[in-house]
């Protein structure tokens, strides 16, 4: 069986069934669950022609790595998702909005960032293949379906990818606590890729040097930094706010 990753939990699996049912190799459901929520999910799976297999709780625990699967685990084949970052950007109408995550290690943070990216209408999330958590089952569960709606691209060479984005006239804007300008007063264009670094360490040197400029999030309290998903929400929705303001002025 060619399986790339595991998706579990009702919400994440339901979104996957609706958005990309062709990527599901097998859907395992708890043999003891017969409630309305399970019946609805099984009906949707039947409509999408997805193979469903009844499984014991022990089996589901093993498939989900003892995560909170709620009696639903999907085996997913990502090989069936053939589009590339280049194809995704070619299909964008209007100024692209991207999120670049440099070395996020915590799957909960990655999942939360994907959820924020979905809410902000981000066209793609980019991250390095190495020294990063990757889109595992925990990240997908935390993303609450956003892992299936937001294109996520792990790349071999992040610095090179950032250079290629610049060739598309996409500005690379990094976040750093020691930046001179803050995100609310800085002048940046609509076509932007926001870059956030790893928990505690920030961006790597080459990533930082690849940025067109840096901005900071002004902090008013005693804490020194924000969770990466919170920071992502602030910068992404500042882009959203500016776009909405420009549209109202037209």
C-alpha positions as CSV (number, residue, x, y, z in Angstrom):
1,X,0.0,0.0,0.0
2,X,1.4,3.4,-1.1
3,X,0.7,5.6,1.9
4,X,2.4,8.9,2.5
5,X,0.7,10.0,5.7
6,X,-2.1,9.4,8.2
7,X,-5.0,11.8,8.8
8,X,-7.3,11.2,11.8
9,X,-10.2,12.9,13.6
10,X,-13.7,13.7,12.3
11,X,-13.1,17.2,11.1
12,X,-9.8,16.6,9.3
13,X,-11.1,13.5,7.6
14,X,-14.4,15.1,6.6
15,X,-12.6,18.0,4.9
16,X,-10.3,15.5,3.2
17,X,-13.3,13.5,1.9
18,X,-14.9,16.7,0.6
19,X,-11.7,18.3,-0.9
20,X,-9.5,15.4,-2.1
21,X,-11.3,12.0,-1.7
22,X,-9.1,10.6,-4.5
23,X,-6.1,10.8,-2.1
24,X,-7.6,8.4,0.4
25,X,-6.3,4.9,0.0
26,X,-8.3,3.5,2.9
27,X,-10.6,4.9,5.6
28,X,-10.6,3.0,8.9
29,X,-13.6,3.6,11.2
30,X,-14.3,2.3,14.7
31,X,-16.5,-0.7,14.8
32,X,-18.1,0.4,18.0
33,X,-19.2,3.8,16.8
34,X,-22.7,3.9,15.4
35,X,-23.8,7.5,16.2
36,X,-25.1,10.1,13.8
37,X,-21.7,11.7,13.2
38,X,-20.2,8.4,12.1
39,X,-23.2,7.6,9.9
40,X,-22.9,11.0,8.2
41,X,-19.2,10.3,7.6
42,X,-19.8,6.8,6.2
43,X,-22.5,8.2,3.9
44,X,-20.0,10.9,2.6
45,X,-17.4,8.2,2.1
46,X,-19.8,6.1,0.1
47,X,-20.7,9.1,-2.1
48,X,-17.1,9.8,-2.8
49,X,-16.4,6.1,-3.5
50,X,-13.8,5.8,-0.7
51,X,-13.0,2.3,0.6
52,X,-14.1,2.0,4.3
53,X,-12.7,-0.7,6.6
54,X,-14.1,-1.4,10.1
55,X,-11.4,-1.5,12.8
56,X,-11.0,-2.1,16.5
57,X,-10.0,0.7,18.9
58,X,-6.6,-1.0,19.3
59,X,-6.1,-1.0,15.6
60,X,-7.0,2.7,15.3
61,X,-4.8,3.6,18.2
62,X,-1.9,1.9,16.4
63,X,-2.6,3.6,13.0
64,X,-2.9,7.1,14.6
65,X,0.1,6.7,16.9
66,X,-2.2,6.8,19.9
67,X,-3.4,10.3,18.8
68,X,-7.0,11.4,19.5
69,X,-8.5,9.8,16.4
70,X,-12.2,9.8,17.5
71,X,-12.7,6.5,15.7
72,X,-11.7,7.8,12.3
73,X,-8.3,7.2,10.5
74,X,-7.6,7.8,6.8
75,X,-4.6,6.4,5.0
76,X,-3.5,9.1,2.5
77,X,-1.4,8.8,-0.7
78,X,0.2,12.2,-1.4
79,X,1.6,11.0,-4.6
80,X,-1.8,11.7,-6.1
81,X,-1.3,15.4,-5.4
82,X,0.7,16.3,-8.4
83,X,0.7,20.1,-8.6
84,X,3.9,22.0,-7.7
85,X,4.6,25.4,-6.1
86,X,5.2,26.8,-9.6
87,X,1.8,25.5,-10.9
88,X,0.1,26.9,-7.8
89,X,1.6,30.3,-8.3
90,X,0.8,30.3,-12.0
91,X,-2.9,29.8,-11.2
92,X,-3.1,32.7,-8.7
93,X,-5.1,35.6,-9.8
94,X,-4.1,38.8,-8.1
95,X,-1.1,39.4,-5.8
96,X,0.2,36.2,-4.2
97,X,0.2,35.8,-0.4
98,X,2.5,33.1,1.0
99,X,3.7,31.9,4.4
100,X,7.2,30.5,4.7
101,X,8.1,28.6,7.9
102,X,11.8,28.1,8.5
103,X,12.4,25.0,10.5
104,X,9.3,24.6,12.6
105,X,9.8,21.6,14.9
106,X,6.5,21.3,16.8
107,X,3.7,19.7,14.8
108,X,1.1,21.6,16.9
109,X,2.6,24.8,15.7
110,X,2.7,23.7,12.1
111,X,-1.0,22.7,12.3
112,X,-1.9,26.0,13.9
113,X,0.0,27.9,11.2
114,X,-1.9,26.0,8.5
115,X,-5.2,26.9,10.1
116,X,-4.2,30.6,10.2
117,X,-3.0,30.4,6.6
118,X,-6.4,29.0,5.5
119,X,-8.3,31.7,7.4
120,X,-6.1,34.5,5.8
121,X,-6.5,33.1,2.2
122,X,-2.9,32.2,1.8
123,X,-2.0,30.7,-1.6
124,X,0.7,28.4,-0.3
125,X,2.8,27.5,2.7
126,X,6.5,26.7,2.1
127,X,8.9,25.0,4.5
128,X,12.2,23.2,4.2
129,X,12.2,19.4,4.0
130,X,15.1,19.0,6.5
131,X,15.2,20.3,10.1
132,X,11.4,20.7,10.1
133,X,8.6,18.6,11.5
134,X,6.8,18.0,8.2
135,X,3.1,17.5,7.7
136,X,2.4,14.5,10.0
137,X,-0.8,13.2,11.4
138,X,-0.6,15.5,14.5
139,X,-0.1,18.6,12.4
140,X,-3.0,17.7,10.2
141,X,-5.3,17.0,13.2
142,X,-4.4,20.4,14.7
143,X,-5.0,22.1,11.4
144,X,-8.7,21.1,11.5
145,X,-8.9,20.5,7.8
146,X,-6.6,23.3,6.7
147,X,-3.9,20.7,5.7
148,X,-6.3,19.7,2.9
149,X,-7.2,23.2,1.7
150,X,-3.9,25.1,1.9
151,X,-1.2,23.8,-0.5
152,X,1.9,22.9,1.6
153,X,5.3,22.6,-0.1
154,X,8.4,21.2,1.6
155,X,11.4,22.3,-0.5
156,X,15.0,21.0,-0.6
157,X,16.7,24.4,-0.7
158,X,14.7,27.2,1.0
159,X,17.1,30.0,0.1
160,X,16.9,29.0,-3.6
161,X,13.1,28.9,-3.4
162,X,13.0,32.4,-2.0
163,X,15.2,33.6,-4.8
164,X,12.7,32.0,-7.3
165,X,9.8,33.8,-5.6
166,X,11.7,37.1,-6.0
167,X,11.9,36.4,-9.7
168,X,8.1,36.4,-9.7
169,X,8.1,39.9,-8.0
170,X,7.1,38.5,-4.7
171,X,8.7,40.4,-1.8
172,X,10.3,38.3,0.9
173,X,9.5,39.9,4.3
174,X,11.0,38.3,7.4
175,X,10.0,38.8,11.0
176,X,12.6,39.6,13.7
177,X,12.4,41.2,17.1
178,X,15.4,43.4,16.4
179,X,14.0,44.8,13.1
180,X,13.9,48.6,12.8
181,X,10.3,48.9,11.4
182,X,7.2,47.3,12.8
183,X,4.7,45.4,10.8
184,X,2.0,48.0,11.1
185,X,4.0,51.0,9.8
186,X,6.4,49.2,7.4
187,X,5.8,49.8,3.7
188,X,5.5,46.4,1.8
189,X,3.6,45.4,-1.4
190,X,0.6,43.2,-1.8
191,X,2.7,40.4,-3.3
192,X,4.5,39.1,-0.3
193,X,5.9,35.9,1.3
194,X,6.0,36.2,5.1
195,X,8.9,34.4,6.6
196,X,8.8,33.2,10.2
197,X,11.6,31.3,12.0
198,X,11.6,28.3,14.3
199,X,10.6,28.3,17.9
200,X,13.2,30.0,20.0
201,X,15.9,30.1,17.3
202,X,14.3,32.3,14.6
203,X,15.3,32.2,11.0
204,X,18.5,30.6,9.9
205,X,21.2,32.9,8.5
206,X,20.7,32.2,4.8
207,X,17.0,32.6,5.2
208,X,17.4,35.9,6.9
209,X,19.9,37.1,4.3
210,X,17.4,36.1,1.6
211,X,14.7,38.5,2.9
212,X,14.2,41.8,1.2
213,X,13.7,43.4,4.6
214,X,12.6,42.6,8.2
215,X,9.8,43.8,10.4
216,X,9.0,43.3,14.0
217,X,5.8,42.8,15.9
218,X,5.6,45.5,18.6
219,X,5.4,44.0,22.0
220,X,3.8,45.9,24.8
221,X,4.0,43.5,27.7
222,X,6.6,41.5,29.6
223,X,6.8,38.5,27.3
224,X,9.7,38.6,24.7
225,X,8.1,36.6,21.9
226,X,4.9,35.1,20.5
227,X,4.0,31.6,19.5
228,X,4.8,31.2,15.8
229,X,1.2,30.6,14.8
230,X,0.1,33.8,16.7
231,X,2.8,35.8,14.9
232,X,1.7,34.3,11.6
233,X,-1.8,35.4,12.2
234,X,-0.7,39.0,13.0
235,X,1.4,39.5,9.9
236,X,-0.9,37.6,7.5
237,X,-4.0,39.5,8.6
238,X,-2.1,42.8,8.4
239,X,-1.7,41.9,4.7
240,X,-5.4,41.1,4.5
241,X,-6.3,44.4,6.2
242,X,-4.3,46.4,3.8
243,X,-5.8,44.6,0.8
244,X,-9.3,45.2,2.0
245,X,-8.5,48.9,2.6
246,X,-7.2,49.3,-0.9
247,X,-10.2,47.6,-2.4
248,X,-12.6,50.0,-0.5
249,X,-10.7,53.0,-1.9
250,X,-11.1,51.9,-5.5
